[in-house]
Amino acid sequence: MIDKFLNEEQDQKAVEKVYSRLTDLLSHGEEILYIAVQKKPLVNLMPDCIAITNKRVLFFTPANFGLTLKFVDFVWKDIVDVALKEELIGAVFSIKTTNGTEIGVDYLPKVQARKLYQYAQERKEEEREARRLRDLEEKRAESGSMQFETPVYQSAPYSSPPTVAKAEQKEDELTEKLKKLKTLFDKGLISQEEYNHKKLDLLNDL
């Protein structure tokens, strides 16, 4: 089960501990996307770890001489920025939250830090798209309420102007296309790269 999290030379024992803890923490529908393990120079007995799921980012720190793991987690909607800084030895991956909290891990192998950053950017893009769709729905609901209370067109009080109707129809079609595209990706019928490319094409048509 953990083999897919050892592709970039992660410390197996550290991944096993984090994975074991994560299985008790995952909520319904939550899946682990990636686990990165700190690699300190010279001594690396109790490395920090970062796990990314489709719902949140978790930072793990060994405690009690490695017998236990402490962790803090942040859901994606509360993360406003992710950063990657490559240094002479390893790299630093960090996040910033809506309340100004900043947290990161240094001495990550660069290949692992890049993977973390890639997954984080993809999740942030999906979160931004979900937020945009929610905003559209809220504006549409507000617009519908206003038209009902004070009709703009007396001859046809419940009909929208042609341009508004076309815009709403296009938004509905876009939402359906995005849902179908996500379903194809979830079923493994298209790759991550194809999914991102097709999604950008759809959004550019707006």
C-alpha positions in Angstrom: 0.0 0.0 0.0 2.8 2.5 0.8 5.0 1.6 -2.3 3.6 4.5 -4.3 4.9 6.9 -1.6 8.5 5.5 -1.8 9.2 6.4 -5.5 11.4 9.4 -4.6 13.6 7.6 -2.0 11.5 8.5 1.0 12.6 6.9 4.3 10.4 3.8 4.5 10.1 3.7 8.3 9.0 7.4 8.4 6.4 6.8 5.7 5.1 3.7 7.4 4.6 5.7 10.7 2.9 8.6 8.9 0.7 6.2 6.8 -0.4 4.3 9.8 -1.4 7.5 11.6 -3.1 8.9 8.5 -5.4 5.9 8.1 -6.9 6.7 11.4 -7.3 10.4 10.5 -8.8 10.2 7.0 -12.4 11.4 6.6 -15.0 10.0 4.2 -13.8 10.4 0.7 -10.3 11.6 1.7 -7.3 10.0 0.0 -3.6 10.5 0.4 -1.9 12.1 -2.6 1.7 12.3 -1.5 4.1 11.9 1.5 7.4 13.7 1.7 10.1 13.0 4.3 12.7 15.5 5.5 16.3 14.4 5.0 18.6 16.3 7.4 22.4 16.3 6.7 24.5 14.0 8.9 21.8 12.9 11.3 18.3 12.1 10.1 16.9 9.8 12.9 13.6 11.6 13.4 12.6 13.5 10.2 9.6 15.7 9.9 7.1 14.6 7.2 4.4 16.3 5.1 1.3 14.5 3.8 -1.0 16.0 1.2 -4.5 14.6 0.7 -7.3 15.8 -1.6 -8.8 17.7 1.4 -5.8 19.1 3.5 -2.1 19.3 4.2 -0.7 17.7 7.3 2.7 18.4 9.0 4.0 15.5 11.2 6.7 15.9 13.8 8.1 13.0 15.8 7.8 13.3 19.6 8.8 11.3 22.7 12.1 10.1 21.0 10.2 9.0 17.9 7.6 6.9 19.7 4.7 9.2 18.8 3.8 11.7 16.0 2.5 15.2 16.6 0.7 16.8 13.7 -1.1 20.0 12.5 -3.4 20.1 9.5 -4.9 22.7 7.3 -7.8 22.3 4.9 -7.3 23.6 1.3 -9.9 26.4 1.5 -7.9 27.9 4.4 -4.6 27.9 2.5 -4.0 31.1 0.5 -0.5 30.4 -0.7 2.1 27.5 -1.1 5.8 28.1 -1.7 8.8 26.2 -2.7 12.4 27.4 -2.1 15.3 25.3 -3.3 18.5 25.7 -1.3 22.0 24.3 -1.5 21.0 21.3 0.5 17.4 20.3 -0.1 14.4 22.5 -0.3 11.8 24.3 1.9 8.1 23.7 1.3 5.7 26.0 3.1 2.1 27.2 3.2 0.4 30.4 4.4 -3.2 30.3 5.7 -6.0 32.8 5.7 -5.3 33.9 9.3 -1.6 34.6 8.5 -0.2 31.3 9.9 3.0 30.2 8.0 4.4 26.7 8.5 7.0 24.7 6.5 9.6 22.0 6.5 13.2 22.4 5.4 15.8 19.9 4.2 13.3 18.1 1.9 14.9 16.3 -1.0 14.3 18.6 -4.0 12.4 16.0 -6.0 10.0 15.4 -3.2 9.5 19.1 -2.6 8.7 19.7 -6.2 6.2 16.9 -6.1 4.6 18.5 -3.1 4.4 21.8 -4.8 2.9 20.3 -8.0 0.2 18.5 -6.0 -0.5 21.6 -3.9 -0.8 23.8 -7.0 -3.3 21.4 -8.6 -5.4 21.3 -5.4 -5.3 25.1 -5.1 -6.5 25.4 -8.7 -9.3 23.0 -8.1 -10.3 24.9 -4.9 -10.3 28.2 -6.8 -12.5 26.7 -9.5 -14.9 25.3 -6.9 -15.0 28.7 -5.2 -15.7 30.4 -8.5 -18.6 28.1 -9.2 -20.0 28.7 -5.7 -19.8 32.4 -6.3 -21.6 32.1 -9.6 -24.4 30.1 -7.9 -24.7 32.7 -5.2 -24.9 35.6 -7.7 -27.4 33.7 -9.8 -29.6 33.1 -6.7 -29.4 36.7 -5.7 -30.2 37.8 -9.3 -33.2 35.5 -9.4 -34.5 36.9 -6.1 -34.2 40.5 -7.3 -36.0 39.8 -10.5 -38.8 38.2 -8.7 -39.3 41.1 -6.4 -38.9 43.9 -8.9 -39.5 42.6 -12.5 -37.5 44.5 -15.1 -39.8 43.6 -18.0 -43.5 44.4 -17.4 -44.7 42.5 -20.4 -42.9 39.4 -19.3 -42.0 39.8 -15.7 -40.4 36.4 -15.2 -38.2 36.3 -18.3 -34.6 37.3 -18.3 -33.0 39.5 -21.0 -31.6 37.5 -23.9 -28.0 38.2 -23.0 -28.4 37.1 -19.4 -30.2 34.0 -20.4 -27.4 33.1 -22.8 -24.8 33.7 -20.2 -26.6 31.6 -17.6 -27.0 28.8 -20.2 -23.3 28.9 -21.0 -22.4 28.8 -17.3 -24.7 25.8 -16.9 -23.1 24.0 -19.9 -19.6 24.8 -18.5 -20.6 23.4 -15.1 -21.8 20.2 -16.7 -18.7 19.8 -18.9 -16.4 20.4 -15.9 -18.3 17.7 -13.9 -18.1 15.2 -16.7 -14.3 16.0 -17.2 -13.7 15.4 -13.4 -15.6 12.1 -13.6 -13.4 10.9 -16.5 -10.3 11.9 -14.4 -11.6 10.2 -11.2 -12.2 7.0 -13.2 -8.7 7.1 -14.6 -9.8 7.5 -18.2 -7.7 10.6 -18.7 -4.3 11.6 -17.2 -3.7 14.5 -14.8 -2.1 16.5 -17.6 -5.0 15.9 -20.0 -7.5 16.9 -17.2 -5.6 20.2 -16.5 -5.3 21.0 -20.2 -9.0 20.3 -21.0 -10.2 22.2 -17.9 -8.2 25.3 -18.9 -9.6 25.1 -22.4 -13.1 25.1 -21.0 -12.5 28.0 -18.7 -10.9 30.0 -21.5 -14.1 29.7 -23.5 -15.9 31.8 -20.9 
